[in-house]
Amino acid sequence: MLTRMPDKPARDTTVTDAPAADRILAAIRAVPHGSVAGYGHIAQRAGLPGRARLVARVLGQNKDSALPWHRILRSDGRIAFPARSPGFEEQSRRLRAEGVEVRNGRVRIAESDDSLDAAVWRPR
C-alpha cells in the first residue's frame, strides 16, 4: 500500500538538522564587521526562507564565542533582547565598537540589494 506524502512538510522546532544549522552559522559569519542583518535575511542567505525563528534558535544554542551574533537583529533593526538587559547592553556595546550607530536599541538596516526591485531597477 502506498502512502501519500503530505503537501507541506511539518516544520521541526528543534535544531537537529545539522546542515541547516551549519548554513545558518556560515551566513552569520559572512556578515561583515560593522554591518548588521535581520534574522530573516540570514535564513534566506542560508537557503531557508521563512525560517527566521530557526535562526534565533540556532543563535540561542550557539557555544562559539567567536560567532558575530551581535550583528543579527530583528527585521526592523531592533535588538531582540529586552531593553537594558545584560544581553541588550552587550549587543549594543559590540555593535558600537564596530562603528554601528545604535539609537534606542535600534540600528538602521540598509535595504537589501537582493530584492526584486533592486534587481530590476539597478543601473546597468
C-alpha positions in Angstrom: 0.0 0.0 0.0 1.3 3.4 -1.0 1.1 6.3 1.4 0.8 9.8 0.1 3.4 12.4 1.1 1.9 15.4 2.8 1.6 18.5 0.6 3.6 20.6 3.1 6.1 19.0 5.4 5.8 19.9 9.1 8.4 22.2 10.5 10.7 20.8 13.1 11.1 23.1 16.1 14.4 21.7 17.2 17.8 22.3 15.7 18.5 18.7 14.7 19.2 19.4 11.0 23.0 20.0 11.3 23.4 21.0 7.7 20.8 23.8 8.2 22.4 24.9 11.4 25.8 24.9 9.7 24.4 27.0 6.8 22.9 29.5 9.3 26.2 29.8 11.2 28.1 30.3 7.9 25.6 33.0 6.9 26.1 34.8 10.3 29.9 34.6 9.9 29.6 36.2 6.5 28.1 39.4 7.9 30.9 41.9 7.6 32.4 43.8 10.5 30.4 47.0 11.0 27.3 45.6 9.3 24.1 44.0 10.5 21.5 41.7 9.1 18.0 40.6 10.2 17.1 37.0 11.3 15.0 36.6 8.1 17.8 37.8 5.9 20.2 35.2 7.5 17.6 32.5 7.0 17.2 33.4 3.3 21.0 33.5 2.8 21.2 30.0 4.4 18.7 28.8 1.9 15.9 28.6 4.5 13.4 31.3 3.6 10.8 31.9 6.2 12.9 30.3 9.0 13.9 33.4 11.0 12.8 31.7 14.2 15.2 28.8 13.4 18.0 31.4 13.1 17.1 32.7 16.5 17.1 29.2 17.9 20.5 28.4 16.4 21.9 31.6 17.9 20.4 30.8 21.3 22.1 27.3 21.2 25.4 28.6 19.9 28.6 27.9 22.0 31.1 29.5 19.7 32.3 32.7 21.4 33.8 33.9 18.1 30.5 34.0 16.3 29.5 37.6 15.5 26.0 37.0 17.0 25.7 40.7 17.8 25.3 41.6 14.1 21.9 39.9 13.9 18.8 41.9 14.6 15.1 41.9 14.2 13.8 42.8 10.7 13.1 46.4 11.9 16.6 46.9 13.2 15.8 46.4 16.9 17.9 44.4 19.3 15.9 41.4 20.3 16.9 41.4 24.0 14.8 43.2 26.5 15.9 46.9 26.9 18.7 47.4 29.4 19.1 43.6 30.0 22.7 42.3 30.1 22.3 40.8 26.5 20.9 44.1 25.2 23.8 46.1 26.7 26.4 43.6 25.4 25.0 43.6 21.9 24.8 47.4 21.9 28.4 47.6 23.1 29.7 45.2 20.5 27.9 47.0 17.7 29.2 50.4 18.7 32.7 49.0 19.0 32.4 48.1 15.3 31.2 51.7 14.4 27.5 50.8 14.2 25.2 53.5 15.4 22.7 52.2 17.9 19.8 54.6 19.0 17.2 53.5 21.4 18.1 49.9 20.9 17.7 50.2 17.1 20.0 50.1 14.1 19.1 51.4 10.7 19.3 48.4 8.4 20.1 49.2 4.7 17.8 48.0 2.0 19.0 44.7 0.6 20.4 44.5 -2.9 18.7 41.1 -3.2 15.2 42.5 -3.5 13.4 42.1 -6.8 13.1 45.9 -7.2 16.9 46.2 -6.8 17.4 43.5 -9.4 15.0 45.1 -11.9 15.8 48.8 -11.4 19.6 48.6 -10.8 21.6 50.7 -13.2 23.4 48.6 -15.8 
